[in-house]
Amino acid sequence: MLSERALQIIEKLIENNKTPITSRTLALYLGVSERSIKTYIKEVSDFCKEKGMILDRKPGIGFVANFSQEQIELINNLKREKKTVMSKKQRMGYIMYILLSGWDNYTLALFSEELNVSKKMIGEDINSISDELRKYGIKINRVSGHGVFITGDEFSIRKAMKNYCLYPVENKKTQEKYDYRMNEEEVEVWINNFGENNLGKVVDIIHKLEKKYDVAYTDYSFRMLAEYMLIQLFRIKKGNELQSKISLEQSPICEREVLETVTDLYMEICNMELNEYEQQYIDILFASAVVQAKTDFNMPRIYGNERCEEICNEILEYLSEILNVDLTENELLKTSLESFVPESFIRTQYGIEVRNPFLEDIKEMYSGIFAICFTLGKFYEVYSKAIPTEHEISFIALFLGGALHRNIKKAKAVLIGTSGIAAANIVARKIEDKIKEVKIVAILSSGKIDNIGDYDYDIILSLLPNIDYDDNVVYISPMVSTTDENKIKSACFEAVSNPHMDKDSFTKMIDEEHIMIVNEKVKRESVLKDACSILCKDGYVTKDFYQDVIDREHIEPTTIGNYVAIPHGMPENVIKPKVFVINLTYPVNWGGEMVNVIFLLALNFHNVATTKAFFTDFGRMVGSEDKIEGIKKIDTPEKMVETLKKELNWQKV
């Protein structure tokens, strides 16, 4: 029998029979992550194979079903046997849409009737929603005889709608192609939730602005502008205008000319005169958007161009220290940061969110770099007075990952041969052909090992299985297998990213007393509270550390992919560095992603030496799916310490 989620996927495939459908569309429909879709699609594929139903996966296009009418009827019979209901996320999305839209006559009974679940379940959903909306200062009220309704300031309600109204509440379809930067899934949600006529108007406004100034907004900026402006029109037409100041500045953040142009376009296209507070809303949005042109017309002036360069240099110097790679001379990376950071600071300051469509890919490809970039939150806290979202961090991780790939520093290696220099030369050429990260500087026979000290090298590659020289020996076979390649690449990364660091003083950051192996089902908050209590009792953090960690998680979850989370608090609540490791047999939901391995970081990210010591090796470790899979299977603190110190290269093995 198919699971409920698998049956929902097949329903969507039938709806799109013979038409491609992407993993992202399926994830949005089910209310799960794209990673979860991979699990359910296997169940669907196996079912289709068993029933002789054609389901093809076309890379870059999506899944294409080619079901016959008889096969579709088979599925319909299954649906009759097993009634499909909305997922919890879909129910919560619908309830949030109703409440945030301003309805105040919905009761638990009405929600129960519409969503075909019990009033008890609706009550539980509303309790969960209440926790989510509290982040925005929005309160859910339940008044007997008057239904359920919300109270909160207008700006916060709009930001909550952007974040939570992710599922279409109707089934309208459109053939309109509004802009190449918008995908069909987004358009479907927007026209059903906020009105197709409204969407056409806001796209027209942005297009006319781009044409006037001969610029193009980045894809994520265009979508951000369209969605927030669409919500603005929707709210104003329902009689909900901003009535108080929302900008922290005395004058417009973006160029006054741009603000005046957009305001005029609202009157021309929407027949709507914006009050001063709605103009501030527009000002913040356009100051938060990035254009793909070298013009100054709408660049934010909060820091000014010179100050922006100084801040980006500070960030590059900090990252260079952490990675032991000079990034300050990388002009492409510097330019990318300078065009991204000012708007990113403004978005973070005002709670304006953008989505990076490649977030999951970045977590998978650059999970180590993504973890390192989390430490850049200290710059946001200084200049934005707020914590950045994982989407903001992921853009910087993408820039940094690309820069590191383009600027690979080769590790110098000495190769120790077994069957003479001629055979070793063949192996050396094979290594350099396969692995661009390494350069063989010398080839020595086994009898010349004592001469290794005459050469400048980073690592030793040995065809001999048992030479005893130092920690930098990598044992390989003459075939240079895939396993050998991975071992050499790992050693090269370690050598060039941190060649001379003495880590002896950091081995105490991980110990058996601060490792928790949890075999029963637990909640995120409870396990974090237990760990923070131990850290506080042992003198590593203050009593405020736990609440600090939880507040941080409520703003933005600290998942980094590979079933790993790195919760952390503010530096002022850290007394001395410690890493508390929690291994969960049963994964917990961590802001929409499942997590098994938790590294609770009591680190002062302002202390470059400590941060560097940890993240240089940590980034490499968490970036390896195989290493994390091995860690998940560890069942004792003793084995965990041994494995982590080995993987982090914090002790001789």
C-alpha positions as CSV (number, residue, x, y, z in Angstrom):
1,M,0.0,0.0,0.0
2,L,1.3,3.4,-0.9
3,S,2.0,5.9,1.9
4,E,-0.1,9.1,2.1
5,R,2.7,11.2,0.7
6,A,3.5,8.9,-2.2
7,L,-0.2,8.8,-3.1
8,Q,-0.2,12.6,-3.1
9,I,2.8,12.7,-5.4
10,I,1.0,10.3,-7.8
11,E,-2.1,12.5,-7.8
12,K,0.1,15.5,-8.8
13,L,1.7,13.4,-11.5
14,I,-1.7,12.4,-12.9
15,E,-2.7,16.1,-12.9
16,N,0.4,16.8,-15.0
17,N,0.3,13.6,-17.0
18,K,2.8,13.7,-19.9
19,T,4.0,17.1,-18.7
20,P,7.2,17.6,-16.7
21,I,6.9,18.4,-13.0
22,T,9.9,19.4,-10.9
23,S,10.9,18.2,-7.4
24,R,10.4,21.8,-6.2
25,T,6.8,21.8,-7.3
26,L,6.2,18.4,-5.6
27,A,7.9,19.7,-2.4
28,L,5.7,22.8,-2.4
29,Y,2.6,20.7,-3.0
30,L,3.4,18.3,-0.2
31,G,4.8,20.9,2.2
32,V,8.1,19.0,2.6
33,S,11.8,19.7,1.6
34,E,13.1,18.7,-1.8
35,R,15.4,16.3,-0.1
36,S,12.3,14.5,1.3
37,I,10.9,14.2,-2.2
38,K,13.8,12.0,-3.1
39,T,12.7,9.5,-0.5
40,Y,9.0,9.5,-1.5
41,I,9.7,9.4,-5.3
42,K,11.6,6.2,-4.8
43,E,8.5,4.6,-3.3
44,V,6.5,6.0,-6.2
45,S,9.0,4.8,-8.8
46,D,9.0,1.3,-7.3
47,F,5.1,1.2,-7.3
48,C,5.0,2.4,-11.0
49,K,7.6,-0.2,-12.0
50,E,5.5,-2.9,-10.2
51,K,2.3,-1.8,-12.0
52,G,3.9,-1.3,-15.4
53,M,3.4,2.5,-15.3
54,I,5.8,4.7,-17.1
55,L,7.5,7.4,-15.0
56,D,10.7,9.0,-16.4
57,R,13.1,11.3,-14.7
58,K,14.7,13.8,-17.1
59,P,17.7,15.7,-15.5
60,G,17.1,19.4,-15.6
61,I,13.5,19.0,-16.6
62,G,11.7,17.0,-14.0
63,F,9.5,13.9,-13.7
64,V,7.3,12.9,-16.6
65,A,4.5,10.4,-16.1
66,N,2.9,8.7,-19.1
67,F,-0.1,6.9,-17.5
68,S,-2.9,5.2,-19.4
69,Q,-6.6,5.8,-18.5
70,E,-6.7,2.3,-17.0
71,Q,-3.7,3.0,-14.8
72,I,-5.2,6.4,-13.7
73,E,-8.4,4.5,-12.7
74,L,-6.3,2.1,-10.7
75,I,-5.0,5.1,-8.7
76,N,-8.5,6.5,-8.3
77,N,-9.6,3.2,-6.8
78,L,-6.7,3.4,-4.3
79,K,-7.8,7.0,-3.4
80,R,-11.3,5.8,-2.6
81,E,-9.8,3.1,-0.4
82,K,-7.5,5.6,1.3
83,K,-8.7,9.1,1.7
84,T,-5.9,11.7,1.3
85,V,-5.8,14.7,3.6
86,M,-3.7,17.9,3.7
87,S,-0.4,17.7,5.3
88,K,0.1,19.6,8.6
89,K,2.1,22.3,6.8
90,Q,-0.6,22.8,4.2
91,R,-3.3,23.1,6.8
92,M,-1.2,25.6,8.8
93,G,-0.5,27.5,5.5
94,Y,-4.2,27.8,4.8
95,I,-5.1,28.8,8.4
96,M,-2.3,31.4,8.3
97,Y,-3.5,32.8,5.0
98,I,-7.1,33.2,6.4
99,L,-5.9,34.9,9.6
100,L,-3.3,37.2,8.0
101,S,-5.8,38.2,5.3
102,G,-7.9,39.7,8.1
103,W,-10.8,37.3,8.4
104,D,-12.1,37.4,12.0
105,N,-15.2,35.2,11.8
106,Y,-13.5,31.8,11.4
107,T,-14.1,29.4,14.3
108,L,-12.4,26.2,15.1
109,A,-15.5,24.4,13.9
110,L,-15.4,26.2,10.5
111,F,-11.7,25.4,10.0
112,S,-12.5,21.8,11.0
113,E,-15.3,21.6,8.5
114,E,-13.3,23.2,5.6
115,L,-10.1,21.1,6.2
116,N,-11.9,17.9,7.1
117,V,-10.0,17.3,10.4
118,S,-11.0,17.4,14.1
119,K,-11.4,20.6,16.1
120,K,-8.7,19.2,18.4
121,M,-6.2,19.0,15.5
122,I,-7.1,22.6,14.4
123,G,-6.5,23.8,17.9
124,E,-3.1,22.1,17.9
125,D,-2.3,23.7,14.5
126,I,-3.3,27.2,15.8
127,N,-1.0,26.7,18.8
128,S,1.9,25.9,16.5
129,I,0.9,28.9,14.3
130,S,0.8,31.1,17.4
131,D,4.5,30.2,18.2
132,E,5.5,31.1,14.6
133,L,3.7,34.4,14.4
134,R,5.0,35.5,17.8
135,K,8.4,36.0,16.0
136,Y,6.7,38.9,14.2
137,G,5.0,40.3,17.2
138,I,1.6,39.0,16.0
139,K,-0.9,37.7,18.5
140,I,-3.6,35.1,17.8
141,N,-6.8,35.9,19.7
142,R,-9.6,33.5,20.5
143,V,-12.8,35.2,21.6
144,S,-15.9,33.1,22.3
145,G,-18.6,33.8,19.8
146,H,-16.3,35.9,17.6
147,G,-13.9,33.3,16.2
148,V,-10.1,33.4,15.8
149,F,-8.3,36.6,14.7
150,I,-4.9,38.2,14.8
151,T,-3.6,41.6,16.1
152,G,-0.2,43.1,15.1
153,D,1.3,46.0,13.2
154,E,0.8,46.1,9.4
155,F,4.4,45.9,8.4
156,S,4.9,42.7,10.4
157,I,1.7,41.2,9.0
158,R,3.0,41.7,5.4
159,K,6.4,40.1,6.3
160,A,4.6,37.2,7.8
161,M,2.4,36.8,4.7
162,K,5.6,36.7,2.6
163,N,7.0,33.9,4.8
164,Y,4.0,31.8,5.5
165,C,1.5,32.0,2.6
166,L,3.3,29.5,0.5
167,Y,0.4,27.3,-0.7
168,P,-2.4,28.4,-3.2
169,V,-5.8,28.6,-1.5
170,E,-7.6,28.3,-4.9
171,N,-7.1,26.4,-8.1
172,K,-6.8,29.2,-10.7
173,K,-4.5,28.6,-13.6
174,T,-2.9,31.2,-15.9
175,Q,-1.2,31.1,-19.3
176,E,0.3,34.5,-18.8
177,K,4.1,34.7,-18.9
178,Y,4.8,37.7,-16.7
179,D,8.6,37.6,-16.6
180,Y,11.4,35.1,-17.2
181,R,12.6,35.6,-13.6
182,M,9.4,34.2,-12.1
183,N,8.7,30.5,-12.1
184,E,5.3,28.8,-12.6
185,E,5.0,27.6,-9.0
186,E,5.4,31.1,-7.6
187,V,3.0,32.6,-10.0
188,E,0.4,30.0,-9.2
189,V,0.6,30.7,-5.5
190,W,0.5,34.5,-6.0
191,I,-2.4,34.7,-8.4
192,N,-4.5,32.4,-6.2
193,N,-3.6,34.1,-2.9
194,F,-3.3,37.8,-3.9
195,G,-5.0,38.2,-7.3
196,E,-3.8,37.9,-10.9
197,N,-4.8,41.5,-11.7
198,N,-2.6,42.8,-8.8
199,L,0.3,40.6,-10.0
200,G,0.1,42.1,-13.5
201,K,0.2,45.6,-12.1
202,V,3.3,45.2,-9.9
203,V,5.2,43.5,-12.7
204,D,4.3,46.3,-15.0
205,I,5.6,48.9,-12.4
206,I,9.0,47.1,-12.1
207,H,9.3,46.6,-15.9
208,K,8.7,50.3,-16.5
209,L,11.2,51.3,-13.9
210,E,13.8,49.0,-15.4
211,K,13.1,50.4,-18.9
212,K,13.4,54.0,-17.7
213,Y,16.8,53.5,-16.1
214,D,18.1,50.8,-18.5
215,V,18.8,48.2,-15.8
216,A,17.6,44.7,-14.8
217,Y,17.0,43.5,-11.3
218,T,18.6,40.2,-10.3
219,D,16.2,37.3,-10.4
220,Y,15.9,37.0,-6.6
221,S,15.5,40.8,-6.2
222,F,12.8,40.8,-8.9
223,R,10.8,38.1,-7.2
224,M,11.3,39.7,-3.8
225,L,10.0,43.1,-5.2
226,A,7.0,41.5,-7.0
227,E,5.9,39.5,-3.9
228,Y,6.1,42.3,-1.4
229,M,4.5,44.8,-3.7
230,L,1.8,42.3,-4.5
231,I,1.0,41.8,-0.8
232,Q,1.0,45.6,-0.4
233,L,-1.7,46.0,-3.1
234,F,-3.7,43.1,-1.6
235,R,-3.6,44.6,1.9
236,I,-4.3,48.2,0.8
237,K,-7.3,47.1,-1.2
238,K,-8.7,45.3,1.9
239,G,-8.4,48.6,3.8
240,N,-5.1,48.0,5.6
241,E,-2.7,50.8,5.0
242,L,0.5,51.5,7.0
243,Q,-0.3,54.2,9.6
244,S,3.0,54.7,11.3
245,K,6.7,55.1,10.5
246,I,8.6,52.0,9.6
247,S,11.9,53.4,8.3
248,L,14.8,54.0,10.7
249,E,16.2,56.8,8.4
250,Q,15.4,60.5,8.2
251,S,15.5,60.5,4.4
252,P,15.0,57.9,1.7
253,I,17.5,55.0,1.7
254,C,17.4,54.6,-2.1
255,E,17.7,57.5,-4.5
256,R,14.8,60.0,-4.1
257,E,14.3,60.0,-7.8
258,V,13.6,56.3,-7.8
259,L,11.1,56.6,-5.0
260,E,9.3,59.4,-6.8
261,T,9.2,57.4,-10.0
262,V,7.7,54.3,-8.3
263,T,5.1,56.4,-6.4
264,D,4.0,58.0,-9.7
265,L,3.8,54.6,-11.4
266,Y,1.5,53.4,-8.6
267,M,-0.8,56.3,-9.4
268,E,-0.6,55.7,-13.2
269,I,-1.0,51.9,-13.2
270,C,-2.9,51.2,-9.9
271,N,-4.8,54.5,-9.5
272,M,-3.4,54.5,-6.0
273,E,-1.9,57.4,-4.0
274,L,0.6,56.1,-1.5
275,N,0.7,57.8,1.9
276,E,4.1,58.7,3.4
277,Y,4.4,55.4,5.3
278,E,3.6,53.3,2.2
279,Q,6.3,55.3,0.4
280,Q,8.7,54.3,3.2
281,Y,7.7,50.6,2.5
282,I,8.5,51.1,-1.2
283,D,11.8,52.9,-0.2
284,I,12.9,49.9,1.9
285,L,12.0,47.4,-0.8
286,F,13.9,49.1,-3.6
287,A,16.9,49.8,-1.3
288,S,16.9,46.0,-0.7
289,A,17.0,45.1,-4.3
290,V,20.1,44.5,-6.4
291,V,20.4,45.5,-10.1
292,Q,22.5,43.9,-12.8
293,A,24.0,47.0,-14.1
294,K,26.8,49.4,-13.0
295,T,24.8,52.4,-12.1
296,D,24.4,54.4,-8.9
297,F,20.8,55.3,-9.3
298,N,19.3,53.1,-6.6
299,M,22.3,52.0,-4.6
300,P,21.7,52.2,-0.8
301,R,23.3,55.1,0.9
302,I,23.2,53.9,4.5
303,Y,26.9,53.2,4.4
304,G,28.1,54.9,1.2
305,N,30.3,53.4,-1.4
306,E,33.6,53.9,0.6
307,R,32.1,52.5,3.8
308,C,30.8,49.5,1.8
309,E,34.3,48.8,0.5
310,E,35.7,49.0,4.0
311,I,33.1,46.5,5.4
312,C,33.7,44.1,2.5
313,N,37.4,44.2,3.1
314,E,36.8,43.5,6.8
315,I,34.8,40.4,5.8
316,L,37.4,39.2,3.3
317,E,40.2,39.7,5.8
318,Y,38.2,37.7,8.4
319,L,37.5,34.9,5.9
320,S,41.1,34.9,4.8
321,E,42.2,34.4,8.4
322,I,39.8,31.5,8.9
323,L,40.7,29.7,5.7
324,N,44.4,30.6,5.5
325,V,43.8,31.8,1.9
326,D,44.3,35.4,0.8
327,L,41.0,36.4,-0.5
328,T,41.6,40.2,-0.4
329,E,43.1,40.3,-3.9
330,N,40.3,38.3,-5.5
331,E,38.6,41.1,-7.5
332,L,35.6,39.0,-8.6
333,L,34.8,37.9,-5.1
334,K,35.3,41.5,-3.8
335,T,33.0,42.9,-6.5
336,S,30.4,40.2,-5.8
337,L,30.4,41.1,-2.1
338,E,30.2,44.8,-2.7
339,S,27.2,44.4,-4.9
340,F,25.5,42.1,-2.4
341,V,26.3,43.1,1.1
342,P,24.8,46.6,1.4
343,E,21.3,45.4,0.2
344,S,21.7,42.3,2.3
345,F,22.3,44.4,5.4
346,I,19.2,46.5,4.7
347,R,17.1,43.4,4.1
348,T,18.3,41.9,7.4
349,Q,17.8,45.2,9.3
350,Y,14.1,45.4,8.2
351,G,13.3,41.7,8.0
352,I,12.8,41.7,4.2
353,E,13.4,38.1,3.0
354,V,14.8,36.8,-0.3
355,R,14.9,33.2,-1.3
356,N,18.0,31.5,-2.8
357,P,16.6,28.8,-5.1
358,F,20.0,27.0,-4.8
359,L,19.9,26.9,-1.0
360,E,19.7,23.0,-0.8
361,D,22.4,22.6,-3.5
362,I,24.7,25.0,-1.7
363,K,24.2,23.1,1.6
364,E,25.0,19.9,-0.2
365,M,28.0,21.1,-2.3
366,Y,29.5,23.7,0.1
367,S,28.3,22.5,3.5
368,G,31.6,23.3,5.1
369,I,31.8,26.7,3.6
370,F,28.2,27.3,4.5
371,A,29.0,26.5,8.2
372,I,32.0,28.9,8.1
373,C,29.8,31.7,6.6
374,F,27.5,31.4,9.6
375,T,30.2,33.2,11.6
376,L,29.7,36.2,9.4
377,G,26.6,36.8,11.4
378,K,28.8,38.9,13.7
379,F,29.1,41.5,10.9
380,Y,25.3,41.6,10.5
381,E,24.8,42.1,14.2
382,V,27.1,45.1,14.1
383,Y,25.8,46.8,10.9
384,S,22.2,45.5,10.8
385,K,21.5,44.9,14.5
386,A,19.9,41.6,13.4
387,I,20.7,38.0,12.4
388,P,20.8,37.1,8.7
389,T,18.6,34.4,7.3
390,E,20.2,31.2,5.9
391,H,19.3,32.4,2.4
392,E,21.4,35.5,2.9
393,I,24.3,33.4,4.2
394,S,23.9,31.0,1.3
395,F,24.6,33.7,-1.3
396,I,27.9,34.5,0.4
397,A,28.7,30.8,0.6
398,L,28.1,30.5,-3.1
399,F,30.4,33.5,-3.9
400,L,33.1,32.1,-1.5
401,G,32.8,28.5,-2.8
402,G,33.2,29.7,-6.4
403,A,36.2,31.8,-5.5
404,L,37.9,29.0,-3.7
405,H,37.4,26.7,-6.7
406,R,38.8,29.3,-9.0
407,N,41.8,29.9,-6.8
408,I,43.0,26.5,-5.9
409,K,46.4,26.5,-4.3
410,K,48.3,23.3,-5.2
411,A,49.7,21.2,-2.3
412,K,53.3,20.1,-2.8
413,A,53.8,16.4,-2.4
414,V,56.7,14.0,-2.2
415,L,55.9,10.5,-3.6
416,I,57.6,7.5,-2.0
417,G,57.8,4.6,-4.5
418,T,58.1,0.8,-4.2
419,S,59.2,-0.6,-7.5
420,G,61.8,1.9,-8.7
421,I,61.7,5.5,-9.9
422,A,60.3,4.6,-13.4
423,A,57.2,3.0,-12.0
424,A,56.8,5.8,-9.4
425,N,57.0,8.3,-12.3
426,I,54.0,6.7,-14.0
427,V,52.0,6.9,-10.7
428,A,53.1,10.5,-10.2
429,R,51.8,11.5,-13.7
430,K,48.6,9.7,-13.1
431,I,48.1,11.5,-9.8
432,E,48.7,15.0,-11.3
433,D,46.4,14.2,-14.3
434,K,43.5,13.1,-12.0
435,I,44.0,15.6,-9.1
436,K,44.6,19.3,-10.0
437,E,45.0,20.2,-6.3
438,V,48.5,18.5,-6.0
439,K,52.0,18.9,-7.5
440,I,54.6,16.2,-7.1
441,V,57.9,18.0,-6.2
442,A,60.0,14.9,-5.7
443,I,59.9,11.1,-6.2
444,L,62.0,9.0,-3.7
445,S,62.7,5.4,-3.4
446,S,62.1,3.6,0.0
447,G,65.8,3.8,0.6
448,K,65.8,7.6,0.3
449,I,63.1,8.3,3.0
450,D,65.7,9.9,5.2
451,N,66.2,12.6,2.5
452,I,62.6,13.9,2.7
453,G,63.7,16.8,4.8
454,D,65.7,18.2,1.9
455,Y,62.4,19.1,0.1
456,D,59.7,21.7,0.6
457,Y,56.5,19.8,0.7
458,D,53.0,19.8,2.3
459,I,52.1,16.1,2.2
460,I,53.8,12.7,1.6
461,L,52.1,10.2,-0.8
462,S,53.4,6.7,0.0
463,L,53.0,3.5,-2.1
464,L,54.6,1.8,1.0
465,P,52.0,0.7,3.5
466,N,53.9,1.2,6.7
467,I,56.4,4.1,6.6
468,D,56.5,6.0,9.8
469,Y,57.4,9.6,9.3
470,D,54.8,12.2,10.3
471,D,51.1,13.1,10.3
472,N,51.1,14.1,6.6
473,V,51.5,10.7,5.1
474,V,48.7,9.5,2.7
475,Y,48.9,5.8,1.8
476,I,47.8,5.0,-1.7
477,S,47.8,2.2,-4.2
478,P,49.6,2.2,-7.6
479,M,46.2,2.2,-9.3
480,V,45.3,5.6,-7.8
481,S,41.7,4.5,-7.1
482,T,38.7,6.7,-6.4
483,T,39.3,6.1,-2.7
484,D,42.9,7.2,-3.2
485,E,41.8,10.4,-5.0
486,N,39.5,11.3,-2.2
487,K,42.2,10.8,0.4
488,I,44.7,12.9,-1.5
489,K,42.2,15.7,-2.1
490,S,41.3,15.7,1.6
491,A,44.9,15.9,2.6
492,C,45.6,18.7,0.0
493,F,42.7,20.8,1.4
494,E,43.9,20.3,4.9
495,A,47.5,21.2,4.0
496,V,46.8,24.4,2.0
497,S,44.0,25.7,4.2
498,N,45.9,25.3,7.5
499,P,49.4,24.2,7.0
500,H,51.2,25.4,10.2
501,M,48.5,25.5,12.9
502,D,49.3,24.0,16.3
503,K,46.1,22.5,17.4
504,D,47.2,20.9,20.6
505,S,45.6,23.7,22.7
506,F,42.2,23.0,21.0
507,T,41.9,19.3,21.6
508,K,40.1,20.0,24.9
509,M,37.2,21.6,23.0
510,I,35.7,18.1,22.6
511,D,35.7,15.6,25.4
512,E,33.6,12.7,26.7
513,E,31.8,14.8,29.4
514,H,30.3,17.0,26.8
515,I,28.9,14.4,24.4
516,M,25.3,13.1,24.6
517,I,24.2,9.9,22.8
518,V,20.4,10.1,22.8
519,N,18.5,6.8,22.0
520,E,15.0,7.9,22.8
521,K,12.8,10.4,20.9
522,V,13.3,14.0,22.1
523,K,12.3,17.5,21.2
524,R,14.9,20.1,19.9
525,E,14.3,22.5,22.8
526,S,14.6,19.9,25.6
527,V,17.9,18.4,24.3
528,L,19.4,21.8,23.8
529,K,18.3,22.9,27.3
530,D,20.0,19.8,28.9
531,A,23.2,20.5,27.0
532,C,23.3,24.2,27.8
533,S,22.7,23.4,31.5
534,I,25.7,21.1,31.5
535,L,27.9,23.8,29.8
536,C,26.7,26.4,32.3
537,K,27.3,24.1,35.3
538,D,30.8,23.4,34.1
539,G,31.7,27.1,33.6
540,Y,31.8,27.3,29.8
541,V,28.7,29.6,29.3
542,T,26.5,31.9,31.2
543,K,23.0,31.1,32.4
544,D,21.6,33.2,29.5
545,F,23.3,31.0,26.8
546,Y,20.3,28.6,26.4
547,Q,17.8,31.3,25.8
548,D,20.2,33.0,23.5
549,V,20.5,29.8,21.5
550,I,16.7,29.3,21.3
551,D,16.1,32.9,20.3
552,R,18.7,32.4,17.5
553,E,16.9,29.3,16.3
554,H,13.5,31.0,16.3
555,I,14.9,33.7,14.0
556,E,16.7,31.3,11.7
557,P,17.4,27.6,12.0
558,T,21.1,26.7,12.0
559,T,20.9,23.6,9.8
560,I,23.7,23.2,7.3
561,G,22.7,20.1,5.4
562,N,23.8,16.5,5.8
563,Y,21.5,16.1,8.8
564,V,23.7,18.5,10.8
565,A,22.8,21.6,12.9
566,I,25.2,24.0,14.5
567,P,23.2,26.0,17.2
568,H,25.2,28.8,18.9
569,G,24.7,31.9,20.9
570,M,26.1,35.4,21.3
571,P,29.9,35.7,22.1
572,E,29.2,37.6,25.3
573,N,27.6,34.5,26.8
574,V,30.6,32.3,26.1
575,I,33.1,32.1,29.0
576,K,35.6,29.6,27.4
577,P,35.3,27.6,24.1
578,K,33.6,24.2,24.1
579,V,31.8,22.1,21.5
580,F,29.0,20.0,22.9
581,V,28.1,17.1,20.6
582,I,24.7,15.5,20.5
583,N,24.0,12.3,18.5
584,L,20.3,11.4,18.0
585,T,19.1,8.0,17.1
586,Y,15.8,9.5,16.1
587,P,16.1,12.6,14.0
588,V,14.3,15.8,15.1
589,N,12.6,18.4,12.9
590,W,14.8,21.4,12.9
591,G,13.1,24.3,11.1
592,G,11.8,22.1,8.3
593,E,14.9,19.8,8.0
594,M,15.6,16.6,9.8
595,V,18.7,16.6,12.1
596,N,20.6,13.7,13.7
597,V,23.9,15.3,14.6
598,I,24.1,18.5,16.7
599,F,27.2,20.5,17.3
600,L,26.3,23.0,20.0
601,L,29.0,25.7,19.6
602,A,30.1,27.7,22.7
603,L,32.6,29.7,20.6
604,N,33.4,33.4,20.5
605,F,33.3,34.2,16.8
606,H,35.1,37.5,17.5
607,N,38.1,35.5,18.5
608,V,39.7,34.6,15.1
609,A,42.2,32.1,16.5
610,T,39.5,30.0,18.2
611,T,37.1,30.3,15.2
612,K,39.9,29.4,12.8
613,A,41.0,26.4,14.8
614,F,37.5,24.9,14.8
615,F,36.1,25.8,11.4
616,T,39.1,25.0,9.3
617,D,38.7,21.3,10.0
618,F,35.0,21.3,10.9
619,G,34.0,22.7,7.5
620,R,35.9,19.9,5.8
621,M,34.3,17.2,8.0
622,V,30.7,18.3,7.8
623,G,31.0,18.7,4.1
624,S,31.6,14.9,3.7
625,E,28.4,12.9,3.7
626,D,30.3,9.7,4.3
627,K,32.0,11.1,7.5
628,I,28.7,12.3,8.9
629,E,27.0,9.0,8.2
630,G,29.9,7.4,10.2
631,I,29.4,9.8,13.0
632,K,25.6,9.1,13.1
633,K,26.3,5.4,13.9
634,I,28.6,6.1,16.9
635,D,27.0,4.8,20.1
636,T,29.4,5.8,22.9
637,P,31.1,9.1,24.0
638,E,34.5,7.4,23.9
639,K,34.1,6.4,20.2
640,M,32.7,9.9,19.4
641,V,35.8,11.7,20.9
642,E,38.2,9.3,19.1
643,T,36.4,9.7,15.8
644,L,35.9,13.4,15.9
645,K,39.5,14.2,16.9
646,K,40.7,11.9,14.1
647,E,38.4,13.5,11.5
648,L,39.3,17.0,12.7
649,N,43.0,16.1,12.7
650,W,43.3,17.2,16.4
651,Q,45.5,14.2,17.4
652,K,47.9,11.8,15.9
653,V,46.3,8.6,14.6
